[in-house]
Amino acid sequence: CRNSDASPQGPHCKVAGMDSPCGIPQCVWDVECSGGDGTGYRGLVNSVTADGETIVCQAWDRDSPHVHFYHPSQYNTATFGIGHHNYCRNPDPRSTLTPWCYTSSFWVRSAPCSVSTCDASFSPTSSSSSL
């Protein structure tokens, strides 16, 4: 099964010259917006605004200037998109419902990111944890 032709039906194979779907669910990530509890956001926002100042996010695989425990791991990467980058994510949906990050400022530990909220057509239950 492949989708090398970017067919909207997703992965498929040729059977007797016809496209036949493989039944593999498509991954759906809300890249440009944040929906539900914010855990599915996979966009590229990597800064926050605090006290009118733009502050770059600290990379998730770093403990400076802020020591934390949301480092890249198989679970954190698949579930929350945490990786070797400094993009806004939400690895703590019990405490907040929006993407956030640790900041590169010693004075501001973490802050919510300015990520637009998805409209009503977004369904967080359609997200898959396979990244």
C-alpha positions in Angstrom: 0.0 0.0 0.0 1.2 3.4 -1.0 0.0 6.9 -1.7 2.7 8.1 -4.0 0.2 9.9 -6.2 -1.3 11.9 -3.2 -4.7 10.4 -3.7 -7.4 11.9 -1.4 -8.4 8.3 -0.5 -5.1 7.8 1.2 -3.0 4.6 0.9 -4.1 2.3 -1.8 -2.9 -0.5 -4.1 -3.7 -1.4 -7.7 -6.0 -4.5 -8.0 -6.8 -5.4 -11.6 -5.8 -1.9 -12.7 -8.2 -0.2 -10.2 -7.3 1.7 -7.0 -8.2 -0.3 -3.9 -8.1 1.4 -0.5 -6.0 -0.4 2.1 -8.0 0.6 5.1 -5.1 2.4 6.7 -6.5 5.5 8.6 -5.0 8.8 7.6 -3.1 10.8 10.1 -4.7 14.2 10.8 -2.7 16.8 12.7 -3.8 20.3 13.3 -0.7 22.1 12.0 -2.0 25.6 11.5 -4.3 25.8 14.5 -4.9 24.3 18.0 -8.0 22.3 18.7 -9.4 20.4 21.7 -6.8 20.3 24.4 -4.0 21.6 22.2 -2.0 18.3 22.2 -2.4 17.8 18.5 -0.8 21.1 17.5 2.2 20.5 15.2 2.8 24.0 13.9 6.0 26.0 13.8 5.3 28.8 16.3 8.4 29.0 18.5 8.1 32.2 20.5 5.9 33.8 23.1 5.0 37.4 24.1 5.5 38.3 27.8 5.2 41.8 29.1 5.2 43.1 25.5 8.4 41.4 24.6 8.8 38.5 22.1 10.8 35.6 23.7 12.1 32.6 21.7 11.1 29.2 23.1 13.7 27.0 24.8 14.3 23.7 22.9 12.5 20.7 24.5 15.7 18.7 24.6 17.5 21.4 26.6 17.5 22.1 30.4 18.7 25.6 30.2 17.7 28.1 31.3 14.8 26.0 32.7 15.1 22.4 34.0 12.0 20.4 33.1 10.9 16.8 32.4 9.1 17.0 29.0 12.1 15.8 27.0 11.8 14.0 23.7 11.0 10.3 24.3 9.1 7.8 22.2 5.9 8.6 24.1 6.3 12.4 24.3 7.1 12.6 20.6 4.2 10.4 19.5 1.7 11.9 21.8 2.6 15.5 22.1 5.1 16.2 19.2 7.9 16.9 21.6 11.2 16.7 19.8 14.7 18.2 19.2 13.1 21.6 18.4 11.7 24.6 20.2 8.1 24.7 18.7 5.1 25.3 20.9 3.4 22.1 22.2 1.1 21.1 25.0 2.6 18.1 26.9 0.5 18.9 29.9 -3.2 18.9 28.9 -4.3 18.5 32.6 -3.0 21.9 33.4 -3.6 23.9 30.2 -5.6 23.6 27.0 -3.3 25.5 24.7 0.2 25.1 23.2 3.0 26.6 25.3 6.7 26.5 25.7 9.5 27.0 28.2 11.2 30.3 27.3 14.8 31.2 26.6 14.5 34.0 29.2 15.7 33.2 32.7 13.0 35.5 34.1 10.0 33.8 32.3 9.8 30.0 32.9 6.9 29.2 30.5 4.2 31.0 28.6 1.3 30.2 26.3 1.9 30.6 22.6 -0.2 32.7 20.2 -1.6 29.9 18.1 -5.0 30.4 16.5 -7.8 28.2 17.6 -9.3 25.7 15.1 -12.9 26.3 13.9 -15.7 24.0 14.8 -15.0 21.6 11.9 -11.8 20.4 13.6 -12.3 17.1 15.5 -9.6 16.3 18.0 -10.8 12.7 18.1 -9.6 12.4 14.4 -5.9 12.9 15.4 -3.7 9.9 15.3 -0.6 9.4 17.4 1.9 8.1 14.8 4.4 10.9 14.4 
